[in-house]
């Protein structure tokens, strides 16, 4: 990881998506909210110097793509959702590394909790 890569990022936090993921039938039938945080590591020096959107990743488009990825076909695990989102982000060529956290605030757990989440970190190969 370069020093620029470590420092520069496009960050989207708190993307709330209604979807039907989960291992239980009621989760698939009723759906629930998922919250997604994404940190896309990208060298922002060229876009900052040129003030050119073509030199970066359009975060509005990226947010829409992430939401669409979470909304599509249901899966059992939020780990799978996180992996799917990481692939969407890495499809943008300037992104070098992505960190994705998927929160499941209404997870069916029988004890009080503040948050349930998984985090994956993926690097362009």
C-alpha positions in Angstrom: 0.0 0.0 0.0 1.4 3.4 -1.0 1.4 6.3 1.3 -1.0 8.1 -1.0 -3.3 5.1 -1.1 -3.3 4.9 2.7 -4.3 8.6 3.0 -6.7 9.2 0.1 -10.2 7.8 0.0 -13.8 8.3 -1.0 -15.9 7.4 1.9 -19.6 6.7 2.0 -21.2 6.0 5.3 -24.7 5.0 6.4 -26.1 4.0 3.1 -29.5 2.5 4.2 -30.9 -0.2 2.1 -34.1 -2.3 2.5 -33.4 -5.8 1.4 -34.4 -9.5 2.0 -31.2 -11.2 3.1 -31.0 -13.6 6.0 -31.1 -17.3 6.9 -34.6 -17.2 8.4 -37.8 -17.2 6.3 -39.2 -14.1 8.0 -36.1 -12.1 7.1 -36.6 -13.1 3.4 -40.3 -12.4 3.5 -40.5 -9.2 5.5 -37.1 -7.7 4.6 -35.1 -5.4 6.8 -32.8 -2.5 6.7 -29.1 -2.9 6.1 -26.6 -0.1 6.6 -23.4 0.0 4.4 -20.2 1.9 4.9 -17.6 2.0 2.1 -14.1 3.4 2.1 -12.7 3.3 -1.5 -8.9 3.9 -1.4 -8.0 5.9 -4.5 -5.2 8.4 -5.4 -7.0 11.7 -5.5 -4.1 13.8 -6.5 -4.9 13.9 -10.2 -8.5 14.7 -9.7 -7.8 17.4 -7.1 -5.2 19.0 -9.4 -7.3 18.9 -12.5 -10.7 19.4 -10.9 -11.9 16.8 -13.4 -14.6 14.3 -12.4 -13.2 11.8 -15.0 -10.1 11.5 -12.9 -11.9 10.1 -9.9 -15.0 8.0 -9.0 -18.4 9.7 -9.0 -19.6 9.0 -5.5 -23.2 9.6 -6.4 -23.1 6.9 -9.1 -21.1 4.7 -6.7 -23.8 5.0 -4.0 -26.5 4.1 -6.5 -24.5 1.0 -7.6 -23.9 -0.1 -4.0 -27.6 0.2 -3.2 -28.6 -1.8 -6.3 -26.1 -4.5 -5.4 -27.5 -4.8 -1.8 -31.1 -4.8 -3.1 -30.7 -7.6 -5.7 -31.2 -11.3 -5.1 -31.4 -12.4 -1.5 -28.5 -14.3 0.1 -28.2 -15.9 3.6 -25.1 -14.1 4.8 -24.2 -10.4 5.2 -20.6 -11.6 4.4 -21.9 -12.4 0.9 -23.5 -8.9 0.6 -20.2 -7.3 1.7 -18.3 -9.3 -0.9 -20.8 -8.3 -3.6 -20.4 -4.6 -2.7 -16.6 -4.8 -2.7 -16.8 -6.2 -6.3 -19.0 -3.3 -7.4 -16.5 -0.8 -5.9 -13.4 -2.4 -7.3 -15.1 -2.4 -10.8 -14.1 1.3 -10.8 -10.6 1.2 -12.2 -9.1 4.0 -10.0 -10.0 2.2 -6.8 -7.0 0.4 -5.4 -8.5 -1.1 -2.2 -12.0 -1.1 -0.7 -13.2 -1.6 2.8 -16.9 -2.5 3.1 -18.9 -2.8 6.4 -22.4 -4.2 6.3 -24.5 -3.5 9.4 -27.6 -5.5 10.2 -29.3 -3.3 12.9 -32.3 -5.6 13.3 -30.4 -8.9 13.4 -32.5 -11.6 15.0 -30.5 -11.9 18.2 -32.1 -12.8 21.5 -29.9 -10.5 23.6 -29.6 -6.7 23.6 -27.0 -5.4 21.2 -25.8 -2.1 19.7 -24.7 -3.4 16.3 -24.0 -6.5 14.2 -21.7 -6.0 11.3 -19.2 -7.7 9.0 -16.2 -6.0 7.4 -14.2 -7.1 4.3 -11.2 -5.5 2.8 -10.4 -6.3 -0.8 -7.5 -5.1 -3.0 -7.3 -4.9 -6.7 -5.3 -7.9 -7.9 
